[in-house]
Amino acid sequence: MNVIMPEMGEGVDEGTVINWLVSEGDYVQEDAALLEVETDKVTVEINAEVAGTLLKIMVPAGQTATAGSVLAVIGEAGEQVEETTAADDTPAESAPAPQEAAQSDAIDAPAGGRTFDGVRVSPVVARMVREHDLDVTQITGTGRDGRVTKRDVIAYMEGGQSAPAPQTKPETKPSPAPAKPSTQPPAVPITGDDEIQPLSGMRRAIAEHMVMSKRVSPHVTTVFEFDYSAVAAHRAAHKARYAQDGVKLTYMPYLVSAVAGALKAHPMANASWTDDGIVLKKAVNIGVAVAVPHGLLVPVIRDADTMNLLGLARAINDLADRARTNKLRPDEVQGGTFSITNHGASGSLIGTPIINQPQVGIVGIGVIEKRVKVIGDAIAIRPCAYASFSFDHRILDGATADAFMMDVKHQIENWA
């Protein structure tokens, strides 16, 4: 039985093996975790579909494999492994040759690949070229047959790869163009006492996405204070009953529900910018940021506006737990139309989160703590939190953004 690299979501056609959890010669049970694979979005575990002995590892840790390639072979102890990476039950067109499956950098364009200036690239490379407005013909490809890989694009963007020598042209001497300021950051001096921590695929993807978001969207942040008295009372009255259903009731489901309702009332906050116009999203798919050991994931609650509080609490618990144990599927961190981050979990009061492109905005909630408030002519102690809203000023103006947040605030403070 061949262990096949699965399809891991739309546009995700490769993954890097970061850790084998078993060794060659080990006996594995059915459904036992075999290895961890990292894409540019998530880290996932791949399990054994059958019980048996792990006869051979085809793709060692640190190497990249494309969807459909063979990662390992499971069989009877002592059984000989044929030198092939084509699974008996895998279509021939999706099974690369052994040396191709083991090639660490190759991201070859499958049938669904794209062509840029006559250069065939995978969907991952096509996305990076499009997002960063690159000339793919200027990038030296190190993949099979000179194909441009994801690593080639990253090296080119970091300035570690020089453009190929230009073709012979007629000897013309155009006027020199004015010098342009360098877009590369200054070199970081490294001394003998410094340590370089290699970038994981997740950390590199986060860095690319955050820099791109700040570049394309004019960020504006507005801050409100929410009084959580009504929510706290409701939570205290229902927490035990939810626990009987196996659901931990936190404050986050209340905020997700309020945001979902406000997005329905203010569709411009549930949209995306395009040069052809503003795309108003019909689905309300809310991503909730989850801190994981090596970065940040934003699993998506689909159709959040159709769920009651119990459904939202169950979905948040499930997605957060699986995010922290590498059980998320890549498609579960895609398709969000709006995002929420709970930076208050670590004690933060106010944050200015970066928009998760191509969304309009993201709400950040600070720590909920008791504060002294003036209510009418009386002084009271209330549980409060600061809520910040970072939004894309191309789509939302201040008044519209404030109206959206006032709607969220009203729902939180009048929870029944």
ROLO-273560 format. One record per residue (C-alpha): residue in three letters; x, y, z. Coordinates in pm, 1 decimal. Example, Ala and Ser with C-alpha at 12.3 -4.5 7.8 and 13.67 -1.06 7.14 Angstrom:
! residues 2
- ALA,1230.0,-450.0,780.0;
- SER,1367.0,-106.0,714.0;
! end
This chain:
! residues 416
- MET,0.0,0.0,0.0;
- ASN,145.0,332.9,-107.2;
- VAL,102.9,636.7,115.3;
- ILE,-5.5,906.7,-127.1;
- MET,33.0,1281.3,-90.5;
- PRO,-333.8,1393.2,-81.7;
- GLU,-499.9,1685.6,-253.2;
- MET,-502.2,1943.2,24.4;
- GLY,-727.2,2216.7,-102.0;
- GLU,-784.2,2444.6,-397.9;
- GLY,-455.3,2585.2,-523.7;
- VAL,-254.2,2373.5,-276.0;
- ASP,-68.1,2124.7,-493.6;
- GLU,241.0,2060.1,-282.5;
- GLY,357.9,2012.8,72.3;
- THR,687.9,1982.2,254.4;
- VAL,751.2,1682.6,479.3;
- ILE,865.5,1836.6,806.4;
- ASN,872.9,1530.1,1030.1;
- TRP,832.8,1153.6,1005.7;
- LEU,665.2,1021.4,1321.2;
- VAL,771.2,661.1,1247.6;
- SER,1083.2,502.0,1101.3;
- GLU,1140.5,245.2,829.2;
- GLY,1078.1,-100.3,970.8;
- ASP,825.3,17.9,1230.9;
- TYR,485.8,-149.3,1251.1;
- VAL,200.0,101.1,1225.2;
- GLN,-164.9,62.6,1313.3;
- GLU,-444.5,167.2,1080.9;
- ASP,-518.3,541.4,1119.9;
- ALA,-189.2,595.4,1306.9;
- ALA,-15.3,926.6,1234.7;
- LEU,278.1,869.6,996.8;
- LEU,416.3,1213.5,917.5;
- GLU,356.8,1587.2,929.1;
- VAL,328.4,1784.0,606.4;
- GLU,344.9,2161.9,588.9;
- THR,181.1,2367.2,314.7;
- ASP,191.1,2743.9,285.8;
- LYS,-128.5,2749.9,492.1;
- VAL,-133.8,2471.6,753.4;
- THR,58.1,2181.1,900.9;
- VAL,-132.3,1852.7,883.0;
- GLU,-75.1,1493.4,985.3;
- ILE,-111.8,1212.6,731.6;
- ASN,-236.4,883.9,872.4;
- ALA,-193.5,524.1,762.6;
- GLU,-491.3,385.4,573.9;
- VAL,-390.0,26.2,653.7;
- ALA,-194.2,-153.0,924.7;
- GLY,146.9,-293.3,836.4;
- THR,520.2,-234.6,835.2;
- LEU,660.3,90.7,699.9;
- LEU,884.7,-61.8,434.7;
- LYS,1028.7,248.3,271.8;
- ILE,1014.9,626.2,305.5;
- MET,1017.2,779.1,-41.7;
- VAL,1022.5,1148.5,58.9;
- PRO,1248.2,1225.4,355.2;
- ALA,1193.1,1513.5,597.9;
- GLY,1276.7,1851.1,448.5;
- GLN,1175.7,1758.3,95.3;
- THR,869.4,1869.3,-98.0;
- ALA,617.4,1643.3,-269.2;
- THR,337.1,1720.2,-510.4;
- ALA,-19.3,1592.7,-472.6;
- GLY,-48.4,1236.4,-601.6;
- SER,313.0,1141.3,-539.7;
- VAL,409.5,853.9,-312.6;
- LEU,543.7,940.8,30.6;
- ALA,606.7,590.2,164.1;
- VAL,519.1,223.8,121.8;
- ILE,345.3,1.9,380.3;
- GLY,341.6,-377.1,351.2;
- GLU,437.1,-705.4,517.6;
- ALA,763.7,-724.4,709.7;
- GLY,1044.8,-834.6,476.2;
- GLU,846.6,-761.6,161.8;
- GLN,1050.0,-614.8,-122.1;
- VAL,956.7,-267.0,-242.8;
- GLU,941.2,-219.5,-617.0;
- GLU,1121.8,88.6,-745.2;
- THR,811.4,279.3,-844.6;
- THR,610.9,563.1,-703.9;
- ALA,297.3,493.2,-901.2;
- ALA,20.8,358.2,-681.6;
- ASP,-177.0,67.2,-825.9;
- ASP,-499.8,256.2,-764.1;
- THR,-369.4,599.3,-865.7;
- PRO,-425.7,731.3,-1219.2;
- ALA,-102.7,729.5,-1414.6;
- GLU,-126.4,1094.6,-1503.7;
- SER,-103.8,1198.3,-1138.3;
- ALA,188.5,972.3,-1043.3;
- PRO,531.5,1126.3,-1100.4;
- ALA,848.3,929.5,-1140.2;
- PRO,1052.2,836.4,-825.5;
- GLN,1312.1,1105.0,-874.0;
- GLU,1036.0,1359.7,-929.8;
- ALA,853.7,1264.5,-609.0;
- ALA,1171.7,1306.3,-409.0;
- GLN,1274.4,1635.4,-566.2;
- SER,1261.0,1894.3,-291.9;
- ASP,1195.6,2211.5,-486.6;
- ALA,1005.8,2108.3,-798.9;
- ILE,660.9,2262.7,-834.6;
- ASP,564.7,2152.5,-1181.4;
- ALA,251.9,2278.7,-1344.8;
- PRO,-20.1,2013.6,-1348.2;
- ALA,-307.9,2015.1,-1589.4;
- GLY,-452.7,2304.7,-1393.5;
- GLY,-132.3,2509.2,-1406.6;
- ARG,-103.3,2853.9,-1562.1;
- THR,119.0,3011.5,-1823.0;
- PHE,293.3,3346.5,-1774.5;
- ASP,479.6,3485.2,-2074.3;
- GLY,516.8,3134.4,-2213.0;
- VAL,647.0,2993.6,-1882.6;
- ARG,437.0,2714.4,-1729.1;
- VAL,399.5,2745.0,-1352.3;
- SER,195.4,2582.1,-1077.7;
- PRO,-104.4,2757.6,-916.2;
- VAL,111.0,2840.4,-611.1;
- VAL,378.6,3011.1,-823.3;
- ALA,111.4,3180.1,-1035.7;
- ARG,-46.3,3329.4,-723.5;
- MET,287.5,3463.7,-598.6;
- VAL,375.1,3609.8,-938.9;
- ARG,35.8,3778.6,-962.1;
- GLU,32.9,3909.9,-603.3;
- HIS,382.8,4056.7,-622.6;
- ASP,359.3,4173.1,-987.1;
- LEU,673.3,3985.7,-1092.7;
- ASP,816.8,3915.6,-1438.7;
- VAL,844.5,3537.4,-1430.2;
- THR,1081.3,3539.0,-1729.2;
- GLN,1339.6,3709.8,-1508.3;
- ILE,1338.0,3428.7,-1251.3;
- THR,1585.4,3144.3,-1294.0;
- GLY,1404.0,2811.8,-1255.9;
- THR,1575.6,2531.4,-1064.0;
- GLY,1296.9,2275.8,-1093.2;
- ARG,1275.5,1989.9,-1340.1;
- ASP,1342.2,2103.8,-1697.1;
- GLY,1411.3,2454.3,-1567.1;
- ARG,1066.5,2504.5,-1419.0;
- VAL,1018.1,2799.2,-1183.3;
- THR,948.0,2679.1,-829.6;
- LYS,806.1,2849.9,-523.0;
- ARG,1153.4,2856.9,-371.4;
- ASP,1287.6,3024.7,-686.8;
- VAL,1027.8,3300.9,-654.1;
- ILE,1110.9,3355.6,-286.8;
- ALA,1485.1,3367.6,-362.5;
- TYR,1425.7,3618.3,-641.3;
- MET,1212.6,3841.3,-416.2;
- GLU,1475.8,3830.7,-142.7;
- GLY,1741.7,3938.5,-387.3;
- GLY,1934.0,3615.0,-359.1;
- GLN,1893.0,3528.0,-725.7;
- SER,2009.9,3738.8,-1011.2;
- ALA,1813.5,3770.7,-1330.4;
- PRO,1935.2,3559.1,-1622.7;
- ALA,2161.9,3721.4,-1875.0;
- PRO,1963.2,3905.8,-2143.0;
- GLN,1955.1,3782.3,-2499.8;
- THR,2181.3,3946.5,-2754.2;
- LYS,2027.1,4272.4,-2873.1;
- PRO,2131.7,4535.4,-3124.7;
- GLU,2391.0,4768.7,-2982.1;
- THR,2182.1,5065.0,-2880.0;
- LYS,2265.7,5299.3,-2599.9;
- PRO,1946.5,5443.8,-2457.1;
- SER,1965.6,5732.2,-2217.5;
- PRO,2023.7,5607.0,-1864.8;
- ALA,1708.4,5596.9,-1654.6;
- PRO,1711.5,5783.5,-1326.9;
- ALA,1819.7,5564.7,-1039.0;
- LYS,1535.8,5417.3,-835.2;
- PRO,1557.0,5366.9,-462.3;
- SER,1620.5,5007.1,-361.3;
- THR,1314.8,4812.3,-246.3;
- GLN,1531.5,4563.5,-60.0;
- PRO,1580.1,4608.7,314.6;
- PRO,1935.2,4675.3,429.3;
- ALA,2149.5,4371.2,493.6;
- VAL,2138.7,4245.8,851.4;
- PRO,2485.4,4219.1,1005.0;
- ILE,2546.7,3873.1,1149.8;
- THR,2818.7,3818.1,1407.6;
- GLY,2966.6,3495.9,1532.4;
- ASP,2742.4,3499.0,1840.0;
- ASP,2419.8,3531.4,1638.0;
- GLU,2197.4,3238.8,1553.1;
- ILE,1988.1,3204.4,1237.9;
- GLN,1652.5,3037.9,1291.2;
- PRO,1542.0,2882.8,958.1;
- LEU,1205.8,3007.2,830.8;
- SER,925.7,2753.1,830.0;
- GLY,684.6,2748.6,539.9;
- MET,413.1,2886.1,768.1;
- ARG,627.9,3172.4,896.7;
- ARG,736.5,3264.8,544.4;
- ALA,374.7,3255.7,421.6;
- ILE,260.3,3476.0,711.9;
- ALA,537.2,3725.3,636.6;
- GLU,450.3,3741.4,266.8;
- HIS,79.7,3779.8,336.5;
- MET,120.5,4053.3,597.4;
- VAL,361.2,4259.7,386.6;
- MET,131.5,4224.3,86.3;
- SER,-172.7,4331.8,289.6;
- LYS,-5.3,4648.1,419.2;
- ARG,109.5,4729.0,67.0;
- VAL,-225.4,4691.7,-111.3;
- SER,-472.7,4817.8,152.0;
- PRO,-473.5,5160.5,316.9;
- HIS,-532.0,5050.3,675.9;
- VAL,-739.7,5257.3,915.9;
- THR,-817.8,5142.5,1271.6;
- THR,-1103.9,5259.8,1492.0;
- VAL,-1145.4,5155.7,1857.0;
- PHE,-1463.2,5104.3,2062.4;
- GLU,-1525.4,4993.4,2419.2;
- PHE,-1776.6,4712.6,2472.3;
- ASP,-1960.8,4657.4,2800.8;
- TYR,-1982.1,4279.2,2843.9;
- SER,-2223.5,4284.5,3140.8;
- ALA,-2515.8,4130.3,2949.6;
- VAL,-2293.4,3870.4,2784.3;
- ALA,-2126.4,3780.0,3115.9;
- ALA,-2467.7,3729.3,3279.5;
- HIS,-2590.0,3511.2,2993.1;
- ARG,-2268.1,3308.1,2993.9;
- ALA,-2286.0,3248.6,3369.1;
- ALA,-2644.9,3126.3,3335.4;
- HIS,-2576.1,2886.3,3044.0;
- LYS,-2214.2,2772.5,3083.1;
- ALA,-2302.2,2459.7,3283.5;
- ARG,-2573.5,2351.1,3038.4;
- TYR,-2338.4,2391.2,2742.5;
- ALA,-2076.6,2188.0,2927.3;
- GLN,-2328.2,1902.4,2954.4;
- ASP,-2334.2,1901.4,2573.6;
- GLY,-1953.4,1886.9,2567.7;
- VAL,-1916.8,2249.3,2459.6;
- LYS,-1699.9,2508.2,2636.0;
- LEU,-1880.6,2843.2,2630.0;
- THR,-1631.1,3128.8,2596.9;
- TYR,-1686.4,3492.9,2508.2;
- MET,-1578.6,3440.7,2146.2;
- PRO,-1907.9,3287.5,2016.4;
- TYR,-2091.9,3598.7,2134.4;
- LEU,-1856.4,3823.4,1938.5;
- VAL,-1875.3,3602.7,1627.3;
- SER,-2255.5,3609.6,1643.2;
- ALA,-2261.8,3987.4,1682.7;
- VAL,-2015.6,4040.2,1397.6;
- ALA,-2210.7,3802.9,1171.7;
- GLY,-2530.6,3996.6,1237.0;
- ALA,-2357.1,4328.7,1169.3;
- LEU,-2211.9,4197.5,842.9;
- LYS,-2562.3,4113.1,720.7;
- ALA,-2676.3,4464.7,807.1;
- HIS,-2365.0,4628.1,654.6;
- PRO,-2276.5,4427.5,339.1;
- MET,-1992.9,4664.9,245.0;
- ALA,-1800.9,4524.5,542.1;
- ASN,-1837.4,4175.7,392.7;
- ALA,-1677.6,4250.1,57.1;
- SER,-1356.3,4248.2,-146.6;
- TRP,-1189.2,4508.7,-365.9;
- THR,-1129.2,4448.5,-737.9;
- ASP,-1035.0,4689.2,-1014.0;
- ASP,-1370.9,4614.7,-1176.0;
- GLY,-1568.0,4702.4,-864.8;
- ILE,-1645.3,4599.3,-508.3;
- VAL,-1750.9,4235.2,-473.4;
- LEU,-2024.3,4196.8,-210.6;
- LYS,-2004.8,3851.2,-55.1;
- LYS,-2332.6,3671.2,5.5;
- ALA,-2184.4,3410.0,239.8;
- VAL,-2075.1,3519.6,587.4;
- ASN,-1763.7,3309.9,652.8;
- ILE,-1580.2,3435.7,960.6;
- GLY,-1220.4,3340.2,1029.8;
- VAL,-1111.0,3326.1,1394.0;
- ALA,-736.3,3357.3,1453.7;
- VAL,-579.7,3077.1,1658.2;
- ALA,-225.6,3090.6,1795.3;
- VAL,-30.2,2770.6,1727.8;
- PRO,325.2,2680.3,1838.8;
- HIS,496.8,2806.6,1523.1;
- GLY,265.1,3079.9,1399.8;
- LEU,-96.9,3174.6,1350.5;
- LEU,-385.0,3002.1,1175.6;
- VAL,-725.9,3147.2,1086.9;
- PRO,-977.0,2861.9,1052.4;
- VAL,-1306.0,2967.1,897.0;
- ILE,-1659.0,2925.9,1035.5;
- ARG,-1870.5,2898.3,722.4;
- ASP,-2219.1,3051.2,713.0;
- ALA,-2171.5,3188.4,1063.5;
- ASP,-2486.1,3399.1,1026.1;
- THR,-2701.0,3082.8,1012.5;
- MET,-2571.7,2934.0,1342.1;
- ASN,-2707.8,2981.4,1692.3;
- LEU,-2479.9,3038.8,1990.5;
- LEU,-2440.8,2667.3,2065.9;
- GLY,-2345.9,2590.9,1705.8;
- LEU,-2091.9,2870.9,1699.3;
- ALA,-1939.4,2762.9,2030.5;
- ARG,-1909.3,2402.9,1910.1;
- ALA,-1755.2,2509.4,1577.7;
- ILE,-1502.4,2742.4,1747.9;
- ASN,-1400.5,2472.8,1998.6;
- ASP,-1356.2,2214.9,1723.9;
- LEU,-1157.7,2435.1,1485.0;
- ALA,-932.5,2572.3,1759.4;
- ASP,-857.1,2226.8,1900.2;
- ARG,-774.7,2083.2,1558.9;
- ALA,-565.4,2388.3,1467.1;
- ARG,-344.4,2327.6,1772.3;
- THR,-307.8,1953.9,1696.1;
- ASN,-237.1,1983.6,1320.5;
- LYS,-572.5,1829.3,1227.6;
- LEU,-707.7,2110.8,1009.0;
- ARG,-759.0,2059.2,638.1;
- PRO,-620.4,2333.6,411.8;
- ASP,-969.5,2418.8,285.3;
- GLU,-1071.0,2500.8,644.1;
- VAL,-845.7,2807.7,643.3;
- GLN,-971.4,2931.5,305.8;
- GLY,-1278.6,3119.2,190.0;
- GLY,-1314.3,3360.3,481.7;
- THR,-1496.2,3688.2,418.2;
- PHE,-1410.8,3856.8,751.1;
- SER,-1175.4,3788.2,1043.4;
- ILE,-1164.0,3820.6,1423.4;
- THR,-856.6,3798.5,1644.9;
- ASN,-858.5,3766.8,2023.4;
- HIS,-531.4,3937.4,2113.3;
- GLY,-671.5,3994.3,2463.4;
- ALA,-607.5,3628.1,2543.7;
- SER,-251.7,3727.3,2633.2;
- GLY,-354.4,4036.1,2830.7;
- SER,-338.3,4291.7,2548.7;
- LEU,-569.0,4591.6,2585.0;
- ILE,-570.2,4736.9,2233.1;
- GLY,-438.7,4600.8,1902.8;
- THR,-427.8,4718.3,1542.5;
- PRO,-450.4,4389.9,1349.4;
- ILE,-356.3,4358.3,982.5;
- ILE,-633.2,4281.5,733.4;
- ASN,-649.1,3923.4,608.1;
- GLN,-657.1,3980.5,231.5;
- PRO,-872.4,4000.2,26.7;
- GLN,-1117.0,4085.3,304.9;
- VAL,-1233.3,4434.9,401.6;
- GLY,-1148.7,4422.4,768.9;
- ILE,-1064.7,4245.3,1091.9;
- VAL,-1191.4,4298.6,1446.9;
- GLY,-949.9,4259.8,1736.7;
- ILE,-1082.3,4213.8,2088.2;
- GLY,-875.5,4307.5,2393.3;
- VAL,-877.7,4154.0,2738.0;
- ILE,-1213.5,4164.7,2918.9;
- GLU,-1159.1,4320.4,3261.3;
- LYS,-1359.6,4500.6,3527.5;
- ARG,-1348.0,4879.0,3496.7;
- VAL,-1499.7,5170.3,3680.9;
- LYS,-1766.4,5332.0,3460.7;
- VAL,-2001.3,5624.8,3498.8;
- ILE,-2353.0,5498.5,3424.4;
- GLY,-2589.7,5792.3,3423.4;
- ASP,-2504.1,5976.6,3743.2;
- ALA,-2373.3,5667.8,3923.1;
- ILE,-2037.3,5495.5,3934.8;
- ALA,-2044.3,5122.8,3854.3;
- ILE,-1798.5,4841.7,3798.4;
- ARG,-1852.4,4667.0,3463.8;
- PRO,-1665.8,4397.8,3262.5;
- CYS,-1539.3,4582.7,2954.7;
- ALA,-1307.2,4531.6,2658.4;
- TYR,-1164.1,4747.6,2382.2;
- ALA,-1256.0,4630.2,2031.9;
- SER,-1053.2,4758.9,1738.6;
- PHE,-1160.0,4744.8,1375.4;
- SER,-891.3,4766.8,1106.3;
- PHE,-1055.0,4827.4,768.8;
- ASP,-964.7,4889.0,405.1;
- HIS,-1019.6,5260.8,338.8;
- ARG,-1063.8,5190.2,-31.9;
- ILE,-1398.4,5030.2,49.4;
- LEU,-1512.6,5167.1,384.2;
- ASP,-1513.3,5524.4,506.0;
- GLY,-1496.8,5613.5,872.4;
- ALA,-1870.0,5670.2,914.1;
- THR,-1958.3,5333.8,757.8;
- ALA,-1696.1,5152.7,965.3;
- ASP,-1820.0,5317.8,1283.5;
- ALA,-2182.1,5226.9,1201.2;
- PHE,-2076.1,4864.4,1159.9;
- MET,-1895.6,4863.9,1495.6;
- MET,-2185.6,5040.4,1668.2;
- ASP,-2409.4,4756.9,1548.8;
- VAL,-2166.8,4498.0,1695.4;
- LYS,-2151.4,4697.3,2020.8;
- HIS,-2531.3,4719.2,2045.3;
- GLN,-2568.9,4342.8,2008.2;
- ILE,-2301.4,4270.5,2269.7;
- GLU,-2437.3,4517.4,2523.7;
- ASN,-2802.6,4412.1,2477.6;
- TRP,-2757.9,4035.5,2470.7;
- ALA,-3066.4,3857.2,2595.4;
! end
